Amino acid sequence: MQEPTLLLLTALADTPRHGYAITQEIKKMSGGQVVMRTGTLYGALERLLKQGLIEVHQEEVVDGRLRRSYALAPEGRQRLAAEAERIAGTAREATRRLRLAAERPATA
């Protein structure tokens, strides 16, 4: 799973959000390292909608403009959980190997 997709699904894991709130959540989660542009965000949202990973939670007109909020679909929740487990497993293995390397005597 690509990092932008992972961040987007993670941003929707706890509560539905509209586009701007998603971008702010991604920025917050990444410590400011990832700033998703509007065009990139809405392209990704459309792709994830078509894949069935997210769904439109609510649509409302605000100041004459359509405002949608998005939520994680059941398939998206399953995929995100699987990806989180995969990443956690990789992190555990990296930590294990680093610990082993630190315990070995230094060679000259």
C-alpha positions as CSV (number, residue, x, y, z in Angstrom):
1,M,0.0,0.0,0.0
2,Q,1.4,3.4,-0.9
3,E,2.0,5.9,1.9
4,P,-0.6,8.4,0.8
5,T,-3.3,5.7,0.7
6,L,-2.2,4.5,4.1
7,L,-2.4,8.0,5.6
8,L,-5.7,8.7,3.9
9,L,-7.3,5.5,5.2
10,T,-5.8,6.1,8.7
11,A,-7.2,9.6,8.7
12,L,-10.7,8.1,8.3
13,A,-10.2,5.2,10.7
14,D,-11.7,6.9,13.7
15,T,-14.3,9.3,12.3
16,P,-15.7,10.6,9.0
17,R,-14.1,13.7,7.7
18,H,-14.5,16.1,4.8
19,G,-11.6,16.9,2.4
20,Y,-9.9,19.8,4.3
21,A,-10.1,17.9,7.6
22,I,-8.5,14.9,5.9
23,T,-5.6,17.0,4.7
24,Q,-5.1,18.5,8.1
25,E,-5.2,15.1,9.8
26,I,-2.6,13.7,7.4
27,K,-0.4,16.7,8.0
28,K,-0.8,16.2,11.8
29,M,-0.1,12.4,11.6
30,S,3.0,12.8,9.5
31,G,4.4,15.6,11.7
32,G,4.1,18.0,8.8
33,Q,6.1,15.8,6.5
34,V,3.2,15.0,4.2
35,V,1.1,17.9,2.8
36,M,-1.5,16.5,0.4
37,R,-2.5,18.9,-2.3
38,T,-6.2,19.3,-3.2
39,G,-6.0,17.7,-6.6
40,T,-4.0,14.7,-5.2
41,L,-6.5,14.3,-2.4
42,Y,-9.6,14.3,-4.5
43,G,-8.1,12.1,-7.1
44,A,-7.2,9.6,-4.3
45,L,-10.7,9.9,-2.8
46,E,-12.3,9.1,-6.1
47,R,-10.0,6.1,-6.6
48,L,-10.7,4.8,-3.1
49,L,-14.4,5.3,-3.6
50,K,-14.3,3.2,-6.8
51,Q,-12.2,0.5,-5.0
52,G,-14.8,0.3,-2.2
53,L,-12.3,1.2,0.5
54,I,-14.1,4.4,1.5
55,E,-17.7,5.7,1.1
56,V,-19.5,9.0,1.1
57,H,-20.7,9.5,4.7
58,Q,-22.7,12.7,4.2
59,E,-23.4,15.3,1.5
60,E,-24.6,18.8,2.3
61,V,-24.6,22.2,0.6
62,V,-22.6,24.8,2.5
63,D,-22.4,28.4,1.1
64,G,-23.8,27.1,-2.2
65,R,-21.1,24.4,-2.6
66,L,-21.5,20.7,-2.1
67,R,-19.5,19.4,0.8
68,R,-18.9,15.7,1.2
69,S,-17.6,13.8,4.2
70,Y,-16.0,10.4,3.8
71,A,-15.8,7.4,6.0
72,L,-13.9,4.2,5.9
73,A,-15.9,1.3,4.3
74,P,-15.7,-2.2,5.8
75,E,-13.3,-3.3,3.1
76,G,-11.1,-0.3,3.8
77,R,-11.1,-1.1,7.5
78,Q,-10.0,-4.7,6.7
79,R,-7.3,-3.6,4.3
80,L,-6.0,-0.9,6.8
81,A,-5.9,-3.4,9.6
82,A,-3.9,-5.9,7.5
83,E,-1.5,-3.2,6.4
84,A,-1.0,-2.0,10.0
85,E,-0.2,-5.6,11.1
86,R,2.2,-6.0,8.2
87,I,4.0,-2.7,9.1
88,A,4.1,-3.7,12.8
89,G,5.6,-7.0,11.9
90,T,8.3,-5.4,9.8
91,A,9.0,-2.9,12.7
92,R,9.3,-5.8,15.2
93,E,11.8,-7.5,12.9
94,A,13.8,-4.4,12.4
95,T,14.0,-3.8,16.1
96,R,15.0,-7.4,16.8
97,R,17.8,-7.2,14.3
98,L,19.1,-3.8,15.5
99,R,19.1,-5.2,19.1
100,L,21.1,-8.3,17.9
101,A,23.6,-6.0,16.1
102,A,24.0,-3.8,19.2
103,E,24.7,-6.9,21.4
104,R,27.4,-8.2,19.2
105,P,31.0,-7.3,20.1
106,A,32.5,-4.7,17.7
107,T,35.0,-6.0,15.2
108,A,38.1,-4.1,14.2
